[in-house]
Amino acid sequence: MMQSLKNQIAVVTGASSGIGKSIALELAKKEVILCLLGRNSVTLQEVADQVKKSTRHVNCYQVDLSKDQEITDFGKSITKRFDGINLLVHCAGAYSAGPLESASIADFDWQYKTNVRGPYLLTQVLLPLLKSAKGDIVFINSSAVSQANARLSQYTATKQALRAVADSMRQEINAEGIRVLSVYPGRTASPMQEAVFKTEEREYKPELLIQPQDLATMIINTIDLPKTIEVTDIFLRPMIKPV
């Protein structure tokens, strides 16, 4: 029997575009109370306006996950407002490609802060609220963790690190009633993926890629499963390989 998500409290990072936006819109249809995080307040508010067509329970927070103080300030704010959090979805991500010989260390630091350190600290800050509600944590990772690609050493390293964080975390907090799901999508139609195709000098054909809405539906159906079961890892890829 599926559980009801109505009036549950969800925090979604990277909610201003791509997968995070789609997850926010799908959760809104379930009448979830949403806390949306993003770096750009304008695009974040645009998503909130769309979400309000399904639910009035939406809160926006301008947070840059590469900045510790903004994460801790958000944690203090949400702790004053809620006694528990039912769902934390990590969708925010940073991407930069380049050969190891010349790739910028500053870019490496930026990707590490956004893709690993930020989610780690945010989870740490929100863990008391997640424990209180016996919530779920979802990490939107990347299929890059399972393959080595030229020019992607920095990005892949951060995604493999995020996988290690999620796997270790699961061993620590399952006993608290918290489930941890890692999702590894292949190429997904999103602004980030469009930028990737541009750097690869390839034609961007979003219709051949995983659709964010389909991915969001799959994730929500998974977390909606009874608490007697935990799905730990999901790998997805486009049915038709882009050329």
WOTAFEN-V866087 format. One record per helix or strand of 2 or more residues. SS is the DSSP state (a for helix, b for strand). FROM is the first residue (numbers start at 0). LEN is the number of residues. If there is no record, write none. Layout:
# WOTAFEN-V866087
SS:FROM:LEN, SS:FROM:LEN
This chain:
# WOTAFEN-V866087
b:8:4, a:17:12, b:32:6, a:40:11, b:57:5, a:67:14, b:86:4, a:104:29, b:135:5, a:142:4, a:152:24, b:178:7, a:190:9, a:205:3, a:211:12, b:232:4
